[in-house]
């Protein structure tokens, strides 16, 4: 059975970030991340869980998505970047998010996604 390459999936756990409850900041992070990766941004959707609480955001891309889930009470966030093809820079997208949020990358995993 031959596997067909579909794309790369970068998963990162962040700690020590700031402005994790700021919906506008999270939106900027997602927009900058998509641009840094060279992706085509279709739409950004965000949900705030209330003052001082976390934010969930998704940048829908022609190539797939970038999502972020924040927990300001723990100064942490989880980021998920999946892009089809080979021409996009997922590390640049993560760097753009880190510039917005600050902090450190606690864990980073890069997966090659494929279908059979």
Beta strands, then each sheet from edge to edge (+ up, - down):
strand 1: 4-15
strand 2: 41-48
strand 3: 55-61
strand 4: 64-71
strand 5: 76-84
strand 6: 104-115
sheet 1: 2+ 3- 4+ 5- 1+ 6-
end
